[in-house]
Amino acid sequence: GNSVTQMEGPVTLSEEAFLTINCTYTATGYPSLFWYVQYPGEGLQLLLKATKADDKGSNKGFEATYRKETTSFHLEKGSVQVSDSAVYFCALSLKAAGNKLTFGGGTRVLVKP
Amino acid sequence: DAMVIQNPRYQVTQFGKPVTLSCSQTLNHNVMYWYQQKSSQAPKLLFHYYDKDFNNEADTPDNFQSRRPNTSFCFLDIRSPGLGDAAMYLCATSRGTDKQETQYFGPGTRLLVL
């Protein structure tokens, strides 16, 4: 079946530090890949996405590259802010699965001033 | 702004008392989804509508039902809530079901069962 594995948190960083959240996937086919962010008490917001191999998604200083050879979609940001404190979900979707999103378990990130 | 709206943001119900959660969208999207998210877990898809076609996930309990009277609105009905149904319920929409389509989420309704 399809699955997404991401690093467990919490990840605690100081402001302006470099952030990496690892995400790997297993899928029967060629999925689209997404990163969603969830701030406390809120719904999920799309952070970025990539729909084919070697695509790079980017938004708000975050980047992730679709790596087919390593089945990965790691999220990075060069200099985090306190406002980046949230839970980050990696997810995939496949047309064969009706575009159902398969989520990883989420990674909580806490950025301290 | 086009958006996905969920009301109320917090809902309290009693054990066994039916409850309905609401979702509306101004995006004119064809597909509407309902997810259940328990504390510190990933969202779990319950079902979705493509237009009027209802698609239930195999492991969604019968206690959960849904209605979509028109393009803009979708409702989640919990017929007899148990303590284990306390969770955040997220509504999402997308234009279609191609893999590259983005799902847009509402802010969620947090359900408390007493």
Chai-1 contact restraints between the chains, C-beta under 6 A:
chainA,res_idxA,chainB,res_idxB,connection_type,confidence,min_distance_angstrom,max_distance_angstrom,comment,restraint_id
A,S32,B,K99,contact,1.0,0.0,6.0,A-B,restraint_1
A,S32,B,Q100,contact,1.0,0.0,6.0,A-B,restraint_2
A,E42,B,P107,contact,1.0,0.0,6.0,A-B,restraint_3
A,G43,B,L90,contact,1.0,0.0,6.0,A-B,restraint_4
A,G43,B,F105,contact,1.0,0.0,6.0,A-B,restraint_5
A,G43,B,G106,contact,1.0,0.0,6.0,A-B,restraint_6
A,G43,B,P107,contact,1.0,0.0,6.0,A-B,restraint_7
A,G43,B,G108,contact,1.0,0.0,6.0,A-B,restraint_8
A,L44,B,F105,contact,1.0,0.0,6.0,A-B,restraint_9
A,L46,B,T102,contact,1.0,0.0,6.0,A-B,restraint_10
A,T51,B,Q100,contact,1.0,0.0,6.0,A-B,restraint_11
A,S93,B,K99,contact,1.0,0.0,6.0,A-B,restraint_12
A,L94,B,K99,contact,1.0,0.0,6.0,A-B,restraint_13
A,K95,B,D98,contact,1.0,0.0,6.0,A-B,restraint_14
A,K95,B,K99,contact,1.0,0.0,6.0,A-B,restraint_15
A,G98,B,T97,contact,1.0,0.0,6.0,A-B,restraint_16
A,N99,B,T97,contact,1.0,0.0,6.0,A-B,restraint_17
A,N99,B,K99,contact,1.0,0.0,6.0,A-B,restraint_18
A,N99,B,E101,contact,1.0,0.0,6.0,A-B,restraint_19
A,K100,B,L45,contact,1.0,0.0,6.0,A-B,restraint_20
A,F103,B,A42,contact,1.0,0.0,6.0,A-B,restraint_21
A,F103,B,P43,contact,1.0,0.0,6.0,A-B,restraint_22
A,G105,B,A42,contact,1.0,0.0,6.0,A-B,restraint_23
A,G106,B,A42,contact,1.0,0.0,6.0,A-B,restraint_24
